[in-house]
């Protein structure tokens, strides 16, 4: 859990999202939807699997892809 919290804090610092850099966050359910991540595993016809992580942000009722990462084992590579 601590590793996930540290990753979230680093992400907030890197992207200037102050709410994600604090130890506690008081928020509404609606505000929670502003910070969403999606992980996918894609397998091609030859059996090669690739993992991606999309970071989304809800802005004026529209979901925007904020970051895209290629995941290789324990490493992340920023794509956008």
C-alpha positions in Angstrom: 0.0 0.0 0.0 2.8 2.4 0.8 4.4 1.9 -2.6 1.0 2.8 -4.3 0.7 5.9 -2.1 4.2 7.0 -2.9 3.5 6.5 -6.7 0.4 8.6 -6.4 2.3 11.4 -4.5 5.0 11.4 -7.1 2.4 11.6 -9.9 0.8 14.5 -8.2 4.1 16.3 -7.8 5.1 15.7 -11.4 1.8 16.9 -12.8 1.2 19.7 -10.3 -1.9 18.1 -8.7 -1.7 19.4 -5.2 -4.6 17.3 -3.9 -2.6 14.1 -4.7 0.5 15.3 -2.7 -1.1 15.4 0.7 -1.3 12.6 3.3 -5.1 12.9 3.4 -7.6 13.9 0.8 -11.2 14.9 1.7 -13.3 14.8 -1.4 -16.7 14.1 -2.8 -17.6 11.1 -5.0 -17.9 13.4 -8.0 -14.4 14.8 -7.4 -13.0 11.2 -7.1 -14.1 10.6 -10.7 -11.7 13.4 -11.8 -8.8 11.1 -10.9 -9.2 7.8 -12.8 -6.6 5.3 -14.1 -7.3 2.3 -16.4 -5.0 -0.6 -17.0 -5.2 -2.9 -20.0 -3.5 -6.0 -21.3 -3.5 -6.5 -25.1 -2.5 -9.7 -26.8 -1.9 -9.9 -30.5 -2.5 -12.9 -32.8 1.1 -14.2 -32.2 0.6 -14.2 -28.4 2.6 -11.1 -27.6 1.1 -9.4 -24.6 1.5 -5.7 -23.8 0.3 -3.8 -20.8 -0.7 -0.2 -20.8 -1.9 2.2 -18.1 -4.1 5.2 -19.0 -4.5 8.2 -16.7 -7.7 10.0 -17.3 -9.2 13.3 -16.1 -12.7 14.4 -16.3 -12.8 18.0 -17.6 -16.1 19.8 -18.2 -17.9 16.4 -18.5 -15.4 15.0 -21.0 -12.9 12.3 -20.3 -9.4 13.2 -21.4 -6.3 10.9 -21.6 -3.8 12.7 -19.4 -0.9 10.2 -19.6 -0.3 6.8 -21.3 2.3 4.4 -20.0 3.7 1.2 -21.5 4.3 -1.3 -18.7 7.2 -3.7 -18.9 7.4 -5.8 -15.8 8.0 -3.4 -12.9 9.0 -0.5 -15.2 6.7 2.2 -16.7 7.5 4.1 -19.9 5.6 7.3 -20.6 4.1 7.3 -24.1 2.5 10.8 -24.2 
